[in-house]
Amino acid sequence: MSLQLGQIAPDFEQESTEGPIHFHAWLGKSWGLLFSHPKNFTPVCTTELAEVARLKPEWEKRNVKTLGLSVDPLESHAEWAKDIAETQGHALNFPLLADADKRVATLYDMIHPDSDPTVTVRAVFLIDPTKRIRLILIYPPAAGRNFAEIVRAIDSVQTGDRAKVATPVNWQPGEPVIISPALTNQQAKEHFPQGWRELKPYLRMVDLPD
């Protein structure tokens, strides 16, 4: 059965470019971004891994640990890392799982046989500090991911948790958010004393304090 939102992310132990990873212990009290790559020494993956490295300050601001995965051996990762640094200008600064036995890929249902039975799809799992899965994205092997959107989605999830709100279409940090329809107006007054704009009884827009 495929993993679903709200479930506890499966724990595992696997080798990585930064030593053995015991996933839940490695996460600690951080958020986690676990993402897979179809294969080493491929062009799209090379650009993506460099982008994740470049975004390290953004992950740190959000208390997010990043962990890549490819179904290739550790020695191959080390050689590929040189190519990434040379061609993209960003060396790896996060661990990359060496999942040659496909244990983690199988746990997380990252191999879709009707797409390609030999490699993983471009899966993304956002995991919160309680180890629950909060976001799942699946891209085909040939489509590079938009990591700016992944950062934005993390902001949305974390803002929702912090302020008990939802975020509207194309939302960016600093823009108005939506008060949960589960809150009565009286409850909303307690949570949002700054007031809000009611477009419909179920659509109440509010500006959050900085």
C-alpha positions in Angstrom: 0.0 0.0 0.0 1.3 3.5 -0.9 2.3 5.9 1.9 -0.3 8.5 2.8 -0.3 11.9 4.4 -0.4 11.8 8.2 1.3 8.4 8.4 4.5 7.9 10.3 7.4 7.9 7.9 9.0 4.4 7.8 12.3 4.3 9.7 15.4 2.7 8.2 19.1 2.3 8.4 21.2 2.8 5.3 24.6 3.8 4.2 25.2 7.4 2.9 27.9 9.7 1.7 28.1 10.9 5.3 28.1 7.5 7.0 25.3 5.3 8.2 21.9 7.0 8.6 19.4 5.8 11.1 16.6 7.9 9.8 14.4 8.8 12.7 17.4 9.3 15.0 19.1 11.4 12.3 16.0 13.6 12.0 15.8 14.3 15.7 13.5 17.2 16.2 14.0 18.6 12.7 11.8 18.5 9.7 13.0 16.2 6.9 13.0 16.4 3.1 13.7 12.9 1.7 13.9 12.9 -2.1 15.0 10.3 -4.7 16.9 10.5 -7.9 16.6 7.9 -10.7 20.3 7.3 -11.3 23.8 8.7 -10.8 25.6 10.4 -13.7 22.4 11.7 -15.3 21.9 15.3 -16.3 18.7 16.3 -14.6 19.8 14.8 -11.3 23.1 16.6 -11.5 21.3 19.9 -11.7 18.8 19.1 -8.9 21.4 18.0 -6.3 23.4 21.1 -6.9 20.2 23.2 -6.3 19.5 21.4 -3.0 23.0 22.2 -2.0 22.7 25.9 -3.0 19.5 26.2 -1.0 21.1 25.1 2.3 20.5 28.4 4.0 16.8 28.2 3.2 16.6 24.7 4.6 18.4 25.8 7.8 16.0 28.7 8.3 13.1 26.3 8.2 14.8 23.6 10.4 14.7 21.2 7.5 17.3 18.4 7.0 17.7 17.2 3.4 18.4 13.6 2.4 18.8 12.4 -1.1 18.6 8.9 -2.4 19.8 7.0 -5.5 19.8 3.3 -6.1 23.5 3.3 -6.8 26.5 2.2 -4.6 28.4 4.5 -2.3 31.6 4.5 -4.5 29.5 5.8 -7.5 28.1 8.6 -5.3 31.6 9.8 -4.5 32.6 10.0 -8.2 29.4 11.7 -9.2 29.8 14.3 -6.4 32.9 15.5 -8.2 31.0 16.1 -11.4 28.2 18.0 -9.6 30.7 20.4 -8.0 32.6 20.8 -11.3 29.6 21.5 -13.6 27.2 23.2 -11.2 29.5 25.2 -8.9 27.9 23.7 -5.7 29.4 20.7 -3.9 27.1 18.3 -2.0 26.6 19.5 1.6 23.9 17.0 2.6 24.0 13.1 2.8 23.0 11.0 -0.2 21.8 7.5 0.5 23.4 4.6 -1.3 20.3 2.5 -1.8 21.7 -0.1 -4.1 19.7 -2.9 -2.5 16.6 -0.7 -2.9 15.4 -1.2 0.7 14.5 2.5 1.2 13.1 2.9 -2.3 10.8 -0.1 -1.6 9.8 1.2 1.8 8.8 4.5 0.3 7.3 3.1 -2.9 9.7 5.1 -5.1 10.0 2.5 -7.9 7.0 2.6 -10.3 7.4 -0.4 -12.5 5.2 0.9 -15.3 7.5 4.0 -15.5 10.8 2.1 -15.2 11.4 -0.9 -13.0 15.1 -0.3 -12.6 15.2 3.3 -11.1 13.2 5.5 -8.8 10.8 8.2 -9.8 11.6 11.7 -8.5 9.8 11.4 -5.2 9.7 14.0 -2.4 8.5 13.4 1.2 8.3 16.2 3.7 8.3 14.8 7.2 7.6 16.8 10.4 9.3 16.6 13.8 6.8 14.0 15.0 7.9 11.8 12.0 4.6 12.2 10.2 4.5 12.6 6.4 3.1 16.0 5.6 3.7 16.4 1.8 4.3 13.9 -1.1 5.3 15.0 -4.6 6.0 12.6 -7.5 7.7 13.6 -10.7 8.6 11.4 -13.6 12.3 10.7 -14.2 12.6 13.1 -17.1 11.0 16.1 -15.3 13.3 18.2 -13.1 11.7 19.4 -9.9 11.0 23.1 -9.0 12.7 23.4 -5.6 11.4 27.0 -5.2 7.9 25.5 -5.1 9.1 22.9 -2.6 10.4 25.7 -0.4 7.1 27.5 -0.8 5.1 24.4 0.1 7.2 23.9 3.2 6.4 27.5 4.2 2.7 26.8 3.7 2.7 23.7 5.8 4.8 25.3 8.6 2.7 28.5 8.6 -0.5 26.4 8.8 0.9 24.5 11.8 2.1 27.7 13.6 -1.0 29.9 13.0 -3.8 27.4 12.5 -4.6 28.7 9.0 -4.7 27.5 5.4 -3.0 29.2 2.5 -4.7 30.2 -0.8 -3.7 29.6 -4.3 -0.2 30.7 -5.3 0.4 31.9 -1.7 3.8 33.4 -0.8 5.0 34.2 2.7 3.7 37.6 3.9 0.5 37.4 1.9 -3.0 37.0 3.5 -4.0 33.5 4.7 -7.4 31.8 5.2 -9.0 31.3 8.6 -10.1 27.7 9.1 -13.8 27.3 8.5 -13.7 25.1 11.7 -13.3 28.2 13.8 -16.4 30.2 14.7 -16.1 34.0 14.5 -15.8 34.1 18.3 -12.9 31.7 18.2 -11.4 33.6 15.3 -11.5 36.8 17.3 -9.4 35.1 20.0 -6.8 33.9 17.5 -6.8 36.9 15.2 -7.5 40.1 17.2 -6.1 42.1 14.3 -9.4 41.4 12.5 -10.0 39.9 9.0 -11.9 40.4 5.7 -14.9 38.1 5.3 -15.6 37.5 1.6 -18.0 34.7 2.5 -18.7 33.0 5.8 -16.4 30.2 4.8 -13.8 32.5 3.2 -12.1 34.8 5.8 -8.8 36.4 4.8 -6.4 37.6 7.5 -3.0 39.2 7.6 -0.6 37.5 10.0 1.8 39.6 12.1 5.4 39.5 10.9 
